[in-house]
Amino acid sequence: MEQKTFYINRRNFLKGSFAGLVLSSFGLYGFDLMHPTRTYKVGLIGTGWYGKSDLFRLLQVTRAEVVSLCDVDENQLQAAAHLIQQPPFLQKKPRCYKDYKKMLAESELDIVLIGSPDHWHALQCIDALAAGAHVYVQKPISVDVLEGEAMLAAAKKYQRTVQVGMQRRSTPHLIEAKNKIVDAGLLGKISHAEMCCYYPMRANRNPVVQQVPDFLDYDLWTGPAPLRPYDSLPHRGWWRAFMEYGNGIVGDMCVHMYDTVRWMLDLDWPQQVSSVGGIYLQKESKSNISDTQTAVFEHPELNCIWQHRTWGTPADPEYPWAFKLFGEHGTLSGSTHKYDFVPNNGTSPLHGEALYEREKYPEDVTEKDIELHVASATRLHMLDFLNAIETQTQPISNLREGHISAASCILANVAMDLGRPLVYDPKARIVKGDPAATALLQRPYRSGWTHPLPEMF
């Protein structure tokens, strides 16, 4: 039934920016992405949960050879290598590496997928571009603003395609909402947007310092970030509990929803960013990310307001991680699961739900830890990435868009720490009138590592 719904709504998709993506997925560009003229040689850096998920989605939509895998965790690396040799992928055993630089040097790759923690995204993306590969990098693209600026400069220099893993832009039901409601003018003038996350996702633990296991190179895992005492495997939720490696809930969850609002409403850089918050309730753990935070991204006659709490109950239980667009004629709520439009004029509301493709991709159902409701969006995001490579055009979540959304969220954290609003000038790469804030656009790297800067390219 879900598959049928997608094709019924296909006509609406063709009205918007999704047109190229839909056409490419049906092979109507003069080539077939499912069966391209060449087999893409692919490497993956970071073989954990989402790295594998991105790789599996790519393998589902095109012909590719997984040449190499890289991970500093030998157990995780070998488990991933084993999985891709099994049905439905039946790949040859890839070369396995601990050091991604050695992987890039020894493998001629068409595509590099980056699924490592946030503090590695910039260096690995830049090095992959320099090696001649197109890059699919998970969000957020960077942990500080100047990393993102350097990535933009590198992509321009090396003339390679970069797609950022913010697949809300390729989510079928949200594309439908954009086309049928926002672009069709059903909301009227939109002068307020709200975004939120009320998931209890902050790790609140106090594990003891312990010996690093033999299968993990913790020093290399840490890379350019500060070296914390080893107290647990950092994978999944634990590393996200620390600002040393990312930007907290704002950098993880707000970046998705703010990017969605920006895409829906065609917004560029915010005019000003402000934020307040901190650790208000969950003070007992080692985690140093905020448990409560509000951020305001100001656009002309439109404030985009973010709120997260990792405690308590959601403001709207139907939309615990979501965005809401408030227009003069109604309200649109959207999430990874669904959308609802409630008009003010008494006409019928509109509703849409996530596309599931269980029949077309039965392996989705048995894949460990898969976000089943997101799989179709990631497949379409991969198709858009491949189309951009083939046609030498910009993908829908290109590096500039990824940078604006990530940098804005980073600025929100800086604004919270400094206690004042910030105005970023992307041309001068400064915070206007605020030398102290400008100094925080670049995080210090650990000794032995060099922070990339745009003037290097």
N, C-alpha and C positions, 0 to 999 in steps of 0.2 A: 504493500500500500504506500509506503513512504517513497519508493522509487517512482511510482506513478505521480505522486504529488509534485515531484521535482520537474517532470516533463510538462505537466500542466502549466506550471509557472514559468517555464523556459521563455515564453514569449515576453513576459515582463522583464526578464533578465536582459534581453537584447536591447532594451531601451536605454540602459545606463552604461557605466564604465565596465560592467561585467561582460559586455558583448564580446570583446576579443577573447576573453577567457572561455566563455561558453563555446564559441566557434572553434577555438583551438582544441577543446576537449572532444569535439566531434570530427576533428581532422579536416576542417573546411578552410584551412589556410593554404592549401596546396601541399601540405605534408601532414603526416600522422604522428602525433607525439607518442602514441602507444607503440608505434613501430617506426622510429626515426631512421634516417639514412645511416646513422652510426650508432654504436653502442657507447653510452656515456660511461667513462671510467670514473668511479666515485670513491671518495675517501670520507670517513667519519671520524671526527675528533670529539671524544666524549661519548662513551658507549653505555651511559646510564639510561634511565627511564625515557626521557624525551629525545635523546639522541637516537636511540633505537626506533622510537615511534616515528620520527621524521624519516629515517632511512627506509623503514617498511612502507610508509606512504609513497615515497618516491619510487620504490621498486614495484608498487602496484600500478603505477600509471605510465611507466616508460621502460624501455629496454636499457638496462644498466648492468655493469659489472662492478661489484664491490671489490676494489683492488686492495684497499688497506683500511685498517681500523687502528685507532690510537686511544689509549687510556692509561693513566698512571696506576690504576687498580688492575692487577693481573687477573684476578678472579672475574671481575666485571668484563674485562676485555675478552677472555677466553669464552665466557658464557655467550657474549654477543656473536663471536665468531662461530660458535656451534649453532646458534639459532638460525643464522642466515644460510647455513648449509642444509637446513631441514625444509620440508614442504611448508609453504607453497613456493619458496624462493629458490631453493636448490642451487645456491651459489657455490663456486669453488671456495676452498678455504682461503680467506684473504691474508695478506701479510699483516702481522700484528706488531704494533710499536708502542713503546712507553713515551718516547719523545716525539712530539708532533713535527718538530723541525726536521728530524731524520726521515719521518714519513714523507714530508713534502719534498725533500731532497732526492729520495729514492723512487718516488712514484710520479709518473706523468698523469696528472688527474685533470679531468674536465670539470668536475664538480667536487667541492669540499663542503660537507655539512658540519656545522659547529654546534655541538650540544653540551659544551662544557659549562661550568659555573660562570657567572657574569664577569668576574674579575679577569677572565681569560679572553673574552670575546674580541676585544680590540686587537691585541697582539696576534692572535691566531687568524683573524680575518685578514689583517694586513699582510701577514706572511703568506697566506694562501693566495691572495691576489697577486703578490709578487712572484709566486711560483707559476702563475699563468692560469689559475683555476677560477671558475665562477663560484660564488659562495652563497650558501643558504645559512644565515647566522640567526641563532635564537635571540629573542628579545630579552632584556633591553640590549642594544648594541654595545653599550659601554657602561662603566661605573663612574666616569666623570665626563664633563662636557668636552674637554679638549681631546680626549680619546676619540669621541665621535667626530670631531672636526678633522682629526688626522685620518680616520677611516674614509671620510668623504674625499679628502685629497688623494689618498692612495687609490681609491676606486677610479677617480678621474685619470690619474697617471697611468694605471695599468689597463684601463679600458675593459674592465670585466663587469659582469652583471652580479648584483647583490640583491637577494631577496631576504627580508627580515621576517622572522617567524611570528608575525602579528596577523594571524589568519582570520581574525574577525572580518577583515576586508574581503575575504573569500568565503565567508560563511553563507550558505544559500539562503537561509531564512532572513538573515540580516540584509543581504543584498535585495531580497524581495521587499523588505520594509523600507529600505532606502528608496527603491524605485517607485513603489506603489503609494508610499505615504509622504516621505520627505520631499523627494524630487517632484512628486505630483502636486505638491502644495497643500496637502490636506491639513497640515499643522498650521498653515499661515506663517506669520512672522514668529520665529523662534528666538526668544530672548532670555532663556534660562535653561541650563542643563545640569543635571545632578548625576554623579557617579558614586558607586559605593562598593565596599566589600566588607561583609560581616562574618566571614568564615573564621572559625577558631583555629587559625593556621599558624600561629606563632609558637615555635618550639619553646616550651617552658620547662627545661630540664637543667640539672646540675651534675652531669657526669664527671667522674674523677679523672684527673690526668693519668694517662696510661701509656704503655709502650706502643709504638707504631707497629702494626702488623707487617709481617714480611712481604705480603703481597701488595702493599701500598707504598708508593714513593710520595710521602707526605710533603717533603720539601718541594718537589716538582709540582705537586698538586697546588701548593700555596703560590708558587711562582712569584709574580710581582707584588702580591698582597703582603700585609704584615703576617709574620709567622706566629700564630697562636699556639699555645701548648696543646698537644694532641690529646683530646679527651673523648673522641668518638669518631666513627666513620662519618665523614662530612656529607655523604651523599644525600640527595633529596632534601628533607626539611631542615637538617641541622645547619648546613652552611648558610642557608637563607636567614638564620636567626641573628646573623652578625653583619654589621655595616662594613666590616673589613672586606667583604666579598661581594656586596651588592648595595642596594638602596632600599632595603626593607620592603614592606607591603606596597608602598607607593611605587617603588621600582619594579616590583613583581606583578602587581595586579592592577594598579591605577594605569600603568602604561598601556595595557590592553584597552581599557574602557575609554581613556582619554583619546587614544588613537582612533578608536571607533567613532567617537563623537567628531573628531577632526575630519575623518573621512566622510562621515554622513553629511556634515555641514560645510565641507570644503574650507576648513580653517587652516591658517598658516601658523607662524609663531605667535604665542600669546604676547600681549602688550606688557603684561606684568604678572608676576607669580608671587603669591604669598602663602604662608602655611603656619599653622600652630599645632602643637601636639607633644607627645612624649610617652614615657612609660608611666601611666597613671594608675594602673591596677595590678598588672602582672610583674611585680617587682622581685619575685623570689628567684628567678632563674638567671643564668648567665647571659641570656639573649639581650642584645643592646639595641634592637630595632624598636620603633614605637609600637605600642599596643593601641594607641588612639591618635588619630591625626585627621586634620581637615586642611585641604589645600584649595586655593582659588586660582584658576587660570583665566585671566581677563582678556576678552576679545571685544571688539566694538559692539556695544549694546548687547553683550552676551557674556555672562559669567558661567564658567564650567567649574562646578564645585565637587570636590572629591571628599569622601568621608570613609574612614575605616575604623573598625573596632574589632579586636580579636577576642572580645568577651561580650557577654550579653546576648541579646536577641536582635535579629534583623529589623530594620525599620519597616520593610515590606517582605514578609516571609516568602512571597512568590518570586521575589527578585533580590536574593541576598548578595549576589555579585552581578552588577548590572549598570545600565545607564538609563536615564529618563530625559527625554526632550520635551520641554513645555512650550507649546505654541499657543497662539491666540485662539486657535480653533480646536485644540485638543492636546492630548499627551500620548507620547510614544514611549513605552518601556521595552527594553531589550536586554537579552542575556545570551549566553552560549546555548541555552536550551529552547528559547522561544522569544516571541515579541507579542505585544498587545497595544493596539491603538484604541484609545477611548476618546471619541469626538465630543465636543461641547454642544453640538447643534441637534442632538437627539437622533442622529443617524446611527446605523448599526456599527458596533465596534468591529475591528479586524484583528485576527489572530493568526499566527504562524508558528510552526515548530521546527526543531532541528531535523535535518535530513539524515536518516539512517539507511545504510546500504548493505544490510546483512546478507541479502540474497546475492547481490553482485560480488561482495567480498566476504564470503563466509568465514575466512580466517580472522576477520575482525572480532568475531564473537569469542574466540578462544585465546586471543592475544592477551598476555598478562599485563595488567595495569592500563590497558587502553582506555582513553577517553572516547567512548564509542560515539557520543554525540558530536565530537569534534573531528572525527576521522574524515568525513566527507569534505570538511573545510580545508583540512591540511592537504588532501589530495588535489583539490582545486587550486590551492596555493602553490603546490608543486607544479601543476600544469601551467599556471601563469608564469612561474619562474622559467620553465622550459621554453615557453613561447617567447619570453623576453630574450632568452639566449639565442634562439633560432632567428628571431626577427631584429635583433640588436636594438630593442626598445627597452623602456623602463618598466619593471614589474610594478604591480599595484602597491606593494609594500617595499618600495625602493629605499635605498640607504638614507636619502634626505628625509623622507617621511619618518623612517625609523629614528633618525637622529633628533628630529624636532620633538617627537613624543617622549623619547628617553631623556633628552636634555631638559625638557620642561619638568619632568618628574624629579630629576636630580636637583634642579634649581629649587623645587619645592622643599626638598630636604635641607638645602643650604639656607633657604629663607627661614625655615623653622629653627634651625640652629642659631642663626644670627638674630632672629626676632624682628625682622623687617622685610618688606616687599622688595623684590628684585626686578630689574628691567634688563634683559639680556640683549646685546647688540651682536647678531650673528656675523655681521660683516667685519666689525672691529674685534670680535671675540672677547668682549669685556662685559662686565656688569656696569651699566652706566652710573657714573658718580659714586662708585663703591669699590675702591681698590681692595678692601679686605675680602669682599665677596668674589672679586675677580681672581684673587689668589687661590680661592677654593675651587676654581674651575678645573684645576689639575691636582689630583691626589699624588702624594709622594709615593714613589715606588721603592720596594725593598732593595737594598744594596745588591748590585750585580745585574739589575734589570734597568732598561732604558725606556722611559715613557715616550710614546710616539707623539709627535707634534705635527701640525699641518705643514709647517714650513720645511719639514724633512722631505716633502714630496713635490 
